[in-house]
Amino acid sequence: MKSSNLKRLTLSLVGATAVLVAFSGNAVAAKLKATAKVSQVSQAVSLPPQGTNFGVADATASCGKGKILVGGGAQFATGTALPTDIELFKSGPFDKSWNVRYNNNEGTAQPATVSAICLKKKLKVSGTSDEATATGKVQQVVVPLQLPPQGTNNGVAEANATCPDSTVLVGGGGSFSSTVPNLRVALFESGPLGNAWHVRYDNDDTISQPATVTALCLRKKLNVKGGPRRAKARSKVQQVTQQVTLPPQATNNGVAEVDVACPNKTSVVGGGGLFAPGASLPATNIELFESGPRGNAWHIRFNSNEAAPQAVTATALCLRKKLTVK
């Protein structure tokens, strides 16, 4: 065989091998999955009766080492009577923990819980070396909110905290810093609105009060170490929403509750409840009594003080357990 023909044949074989290797690499990479491991840390809290400390109690649940906070919430004990009058004053992230303040208007102590939802920071990547991991990264977007006194706009204000384009919403909440036990600032609604977290507060105090709304935003593309070069694990969050009609105040004290379940192959990471779009800012009097994880679902309880039925939504934020790596 002439040397020129041999050279061409060699180059063709090298090119074909390179194509085969590239194709095989892509085929392998397409099968790689990062496991998003989610856990819940719950802390029991006993709410004092209204005659003690105004019925108010604060509680915090924290994620352990090697985990990052992606959401959290607050709930009454299972089986609590539907019309039980316990208000959720705040429920939101505090550094790496989830902080809650309840107000108990009952004459006896009431059991409740606060839960932090945690994502393992290093997500194991299957289909490659044992050392390959994807690194979870959550950004907290905090928006300050000044609540007017009760004499202005009924003390009501609302705000959104929006996640950046490179991230996806996994949780959020509303909070304030005051430790005054008889501070009358209550959450009216707190939940996801597209890729933002929406909060509406009601301030029953005679002076203006500062508050915040926080969105927890998971990076869409997580860096992979020990796997294919420049590979990324793709975060995928599904929002499952259910419509709820609250009865008028004269029926069941205006209270209704619902569980919104996450689909198979996903884990609940957050959730919340919102009024119907366009609900009047100062006039609509609907309180958020509880909002938190229940198994692999999100549980909501609203109390409507309105004379007519009211439309609200409950939403669960569900993170896919197996994240595609590309």
C-alpha positions as CSV (number, residue, x, y, z in Angstrom):
1,M,0.0,0.0,0.0
2,K,1.3,3.4,-0.9
3,S,2.3,5.6,2.1
4,S,-0.2,8.3,1.1
5,N,-3.1,5.8,1.2
6,L,-1.8,4.4,4.5
7,K,-1.7,7.9,5.9
8,R,-5.3,8.6,4.8
9,L,-6.5,5.3,6.3
10,T,-4.7,6.1,9.6
11,L,-6.3,9.5,9.8
12,S,-9.7,8.1,9.0
13,L,-9.4,5.5,11.8
14,V,-8.2,8.2,14.2
15,G,-11.2,10.4,13.3
16,A,-13.6,7.5,13.6
17,T,-12.2,6.6,17.0
18,A,-12.5,10.2,18.2
19,V,-16.1,10.3,17.1
20,L,-16.8,7.0,18.8
21,V,-15.1,8.2,22.0
22,A,-17.0,11.5,21.9
23,F,-20.3,9.7,21.3
24,S,-19.7,7.1,24.0
25,G,-18.7,9.9,26.4
26,N,-22.0,11.8,25.7
27,A,-24.0,8.5,26.0
28,V,-22.4,7.9,29.4
29,A,-22.8,11.5,30.5
30,A,-26.5,11.4,29.5
31,K,-27.1,8.6,31.9
32,L,-25.5,10.3,34.9
33,K,-27.8,11.3,37.7
34,A,-27.2,13.3,40.9
35,T,-29.3,12.2,43.9
36,A,-31.0,15.1,45.6
37,K,-31.3,13.9,49.2
38,V,-33.8,15.9,51.2
39,S,-34.5,15.6,55.0
40,Q,-36.8,17.4,57.5
41,V,-35.7,18.5,60.9
42,S,-38.7,19.2,63.2
43,Q,-38.8,20.8,66.6
44,A,-41.8,20.5,69.0
45,V,-43.0,23.7,70.7
46,S,-45.7,24.2,73.4
47,L,-47.6,27.4,72.9
48,P,-48.6,29.0,76.2
49,P,-52.3,29.9,76.8
50,Q,-53.3,33.5,75.9
51,G,-53.0,34.5,79.5
52,T,-49.2,33.7,79.5
53,N,-46.9,35.8,77.4
54,F,-49.9,36.8,75.2
55,G,-50.0,33.2,73.9
56,V,-46.8,33.8,71.9
57,A,-43.9,31.4,71.4
58,D,-40.9,31.5,69.1
59,A,-39.2,28.3,67.9
60,T,-36.3,27.4,65.5
61,A,-35.3,24.2,63.6
62,S,-31.8,24.0,62.1
63,C,-30.2,21.9,59.4
64,G,-27.1,19.9,60.5
65,K,-23.6,20.0,59.1
66,G,-23.2,19.2,55.4
67,K,-26.8,20.3,54.7
68,I,-28.3,23.5,53.3
69,L,-31.6,25.1,54.1
70,V,-34.1,25.0,51.2
71,G,-37.4,25.5,53.0
72,G,-39.4,25.2,56.2
73,G,-42.7,25.7,57.9
74,A,-45.0,25.5,60.9
75,Q,-47.8,23.2,61.9
76,F,-50.2,22.4,64.7
77,A,-50.3,18.9,66.2
78,T,-52.1,16.3,64.0
79,G,-55.7,16.2,64.9
80,T,-56.0,19.8,66.2
81,A,-59.6,20.9,65.9
82,L,-60.2,22.8,62.7
83,P,-61.4,26.1,64.2
84,T,-58.6,26.3,66.8
85,D,-57.5,30.0,67.0
86,I,-53.7,30.0,66.6
87,E,-52.2,32.6,64.3
88,L,-48.9,32.3,62.4
89,F,-47.1,35.6,63.1
90,K,-43.9,34.7,61.2
91,S,-42.4,31.8,59.4
92,G,-39.2,32.2,57.5
93,P,-35.4,31.5,57.2
94,F,-33.1,32.9,59.8
95,D,-29.5,32.3,58.6
96,K,-29.3,28.5,58.2
97,S,-32.4,27.8,60.4
98,W,-36.1,28.1,60.1
99,N,-37.8,30.4,62.6
100,V,-41.4,30.6,63.6
101,R,-43.6,32.7,65.9
102,Y,-47.1,31.5,66.8
103,N,-49.8,33.4,68.6
104,N,-52.2,31.2,70.6
105,N,-55.6,32.8,71.3
106,E,-56.9,29.7,73.2
107,G,-57.2,29.5,77.0
108,T,-55.0,26.3,77.2
109,A,-51.5,25.5,75.9
110,Q,-51.3,24.1,72.4
111,P,-48.7,21.8,70.8
112,A,-47.2,22.8,67.5
113,T,-44.0,22.2,65.5
114,V,-41.4,24.1,63.4
115,S,-39.7,22.3,60.5
116,A,-36.5,23.0,58.5
117,I,-36.2,21.3,55.1
118,C,-32.6,20.5,54.3
119,L,-30.8,19.4,51.1
120,K,-27.5,17.5,51.4
121,K,-24.9,19.8,50.1
122,K,-22.8,17.2,48.3
123,L,-25.1,15.2,45.9
124,K,-23.7,11.8,44.9
125,V,-23.5,11.3,41.1
126,S,-24.2,7.7,40.0
127,G,-22.9,6.2,36.8
128,T,-19.3,7.4,37.3
129,S,-16.6,7.3,39.9
130,D,-17.6,7.0,43.6
131,E,-16.0,10.4,44.2
132,A,-18.2,12.3,41.8
133,T,-20.5,14.8,43.5
134,A,-22.7,17.8,42.5
135,T,-22.6,20.8,44.9
136,G,-25.9,22.2,46.0
137,K,-26.0,26.0,46.3
138,V,-28.9,28.1,47.6
139,Q,-29.1,31.9,47.5
140,Q,-31.3,33.8,49.9
141,V,-32.9,36.9,48.4
142,V,-34.2,39.2,51.1
143,V,-36.5,42.2,50.5
144,P,-37.2,44.6,53.3
145,L,-40.8,45.7,53.9
146,Q,-42.2,48.5,56.0
147,L,-45.6,47.8,57.5
148,P,-47.8,50.8,58.0
149,P,-49.6,51.4,61.3
150,Q,-53.1,50.0,61.7
151,G,-54.6,53.4,61.0
152,T,-53.0,53.4,57.5
153,N,-54.2,50.9,54.9
154,N,-55.4,48.7,57.8
155,G,-51.7,48.0,58.6
156,V,-51.5,45.8,55.5
157,A,-48.5,45.6,53.1
158,E,-47.2,43.0,50.7
159,A,-44.0,42.3,48.8
160,N,-42.2,39.9,46.5
161,A,-38.6,38.5,46.7
162,T,-37.6,37.3,43.2
163,C,-35.1,34.6,42.5
164,P,-32.4,35.4,39.9
165,D,-32.7,33.8,36.4
166,S,-29.9,31.3,37.1
167,T,-31.8,29.9,40.0
168,V,-35.2,28.2,40.8
169,L,-37.4,28.9,43.8
170,V,-37.4,26.2,46.4
171,G,-38.9,27.9,49.4
172,G,-39.4,31.2,51.2
173,G,-41.1,33.0,54.0
174,G,-41.7,36.2,56.0
175,S,-40.1,37.4,59.2
176,F,-39.5,40.3,61.5
177,S,-36.9,40.9,64.2
178,S,-38.9,42.3,67.1
179,T,-38.9,40.1,70.3
180,V,-41.8,42.1,71.9
181,P,-44.3,39.3,72.8
182,N,-47.5,41.4,72.3
183,L,-46.4,42.7,68.8
184,R,-49.5,42.2,66.7
185,V,-48.0,41.4,63.2
186,A,-49.5,38.4,61.5
187,L,-48.9,36.6,58.2
188,F,-52.0,36.9,55.9
189,E,-50.4,35.0,53.0
190,S,-47.0,33.5,52.2
191,G,-46.2,31.4,49.2
192,P,-44.7,31.0,45.7
193,L,-45.6,33.4,42.9
194,G,-43.9,32.2,39.8
195,N,-40.1,32.3,40.6
196,A,-40.7,34.7,43.5
197,W,-41.9,34.5,47.1
198,H,-44.9,36.6,48.0
199,V,-45.8,37.8,51.5
200,R,-48.7,39.8,52.8
201,Y,-48.5,41.1,56.4
202,D,-51.1,42.7,58.7
203,N,-49.8,45.1,61.4
204,D,-52.3,45.7,64.2
205,D,-49.9,48.0,66.1
206,T,-50.3,51.8,66.2
207,I,-46.7,52.3,64.9
208,S,-45.0,51.2,61.7
209,Q,-43.1,47.9,61.8
210,P,-40.2,46.6,59.7
211,A,-40.4,43.1,58.2
212,T,-38.8,41.0,55.4
213,V,-39.8,38.6,52.7
214,T,-37.1,36.0,51.7
215,A,-36.9,33.7,48.7
216,L,-34.7,30.6,48.8
217,C,-33.2,30.1,45.3
218,L,-31.5,26.9,44.2
219,R,-28.9,27.2,41.5
220,K,-30.3,25.6,38.3
221,K,-26.9,24.2,37.2
222,L,-24.9,22.6,40.0
223,N,-21.1,22.1,39.6
224,V,-20.0,18.4,39.3
225,K,-16.7,17.4,40.8
226,G,-15.0,14.1,39.8
227,G,-17.2,13.5,36.8
228,P,-17.1,14.5,33.1
229,R,-15.4,17.8,32.4
230,R,-17.7,20.8,32.8
231,A,-20.6,18.6,33.6
232,K,-23.6,20.2,35.5
233,A,-26.4,18.7,37.4
234,R,-29.7,20.3,36.4
235,S,-32.1,21.2,39.3
236,K,-35.8,20.7,38.5
237,V,-38.6,21.9,40.7
238,Q,-42.3,21.3,40.1
239,Q,-45.0,23.5,41.5
240,V,-48.2,21.6,42.4
241,T,-51.1,23.9,43.1
242,Q,-54.6,23.2,44.5
243,Q,-57.5,25.7,44.7
244,V,-59.3,26.0,48.0
245,T,-62.5,27.8,48.8
246,L,-62.7,29.1,52.3
247,P,-66.1,29.2,54.0
248,P,-67.6,32.4,55.3
249,Q,-66.8,33.3,58.9
250,A,-70.2,32.0,60.0
251,T,-69.4,28.5,58.8
252,N,-66.7,26.6,60.6
253,N,-65.2,29.9,61.8
254,G,-64.1,30.5,58.2
255,V,-61.4,27.8,58.5
256,A,-60.3,25.3,55.9
257,E,-57.2,23.2,55.4
258,V,-55.7,21.1,52.6
259,D,-52.7,18.9,51.8
260,V,-51.0,19.2,48.4
261,A,-48.9,16.1,47.7
262,C,-45.7,16.0,45.6
263,P,-45.6,13.5,42.8
264,N,-43.5,10.3,43.0
265,K,-39.8,10.8,42.2
266,T,-39.9,14.2,43.9
267,S,-39.4,15.5,47.4
268,V,-41.3,18.4,49.0
269,V,-38.9,21.3,49.7
270,G,-41.2,24.1,50.3
271,G,-44.7,25.4,49.9
272,G,-47.2,28.1,50.9
273,G,-50.6,29.6,50.5
274,L,-51.8,32.7,48.6
275,F,-55.1,34.6,48.0
276,A,-56.7,34.7,44.6
277,P,-55.0,37.3,42.3
278,G,-56.4,40.8,42.8
279,A,-57.6,40.3,46.4
280,S,-58.1,43.7,47.9
281,L,-54.9,44.7,49.8
282,P,-56.4,46.4,52.9
283,A,-59.8,44.9,53.1
284,T,-59.3,41.1,52.6
285,N,-59.1,39.6,56.1
286,I,-57.7,36.1,55.7
287,E,-55.1,34.8,58.2
288,L,-52.5,32.0,57.6
289,F,-52.9,29.7,60.6
290,E,-50.4,27.0,59.5
291,S,-48.1,26.2,56.6
292,G,-45.6,23.4,56.7
293,P,-44.5,20.0,55.4
294,R,-46.6,16.9,56.2
295,G,-44.8,13.8,54.9
296,N,-44.2,14.4,51.2
297,A,-47.0,17.0,51.0
298,W,-47.5,20.7,51.9
299,H,-50.2,21.4,54.5
300,I,-52.1,24.7,54.7
301,R,-54.7,26.1,57.1
302,F,-56.4,29.4,56.4
303,N,-58.9,31.4,58.5
304,S,-61.3,33.7,56.7
305,N,-62.9,36.6,58.6
306,E,-65.0,37.5,55.6
307,A,-68.8,37.2,55.3
308,A,-68.5,35.5,51.8
309,P,-66.5,32.5,50.6
310,Q,-63.0,33.3,49.6
311,A,-60.7,31.7,47.0
312,V,-57.1,30.8,47.9
313,T,-54.4,28.5,46.6
314,A,-52.1,26.0,48.3
315,T,-48.8,25.1,46.6
316,A,-46.2,22.4,47.1
317,L,-42.7,22.9,45.7
318,C,-41.3,19.5,44.7
319,L,-37.6,18.9,43.8
320,R,-36.8,16.0,41.5
321,K,-34.9,13.3,43.4
322,K,-32.7,12.3,40.4
323,L,-31.1,15.3,38.7
324,T,-29.8,14.9,35.1
325,V,-26.1,15.5,34.7
326,K,-24.9,16.9,31.3
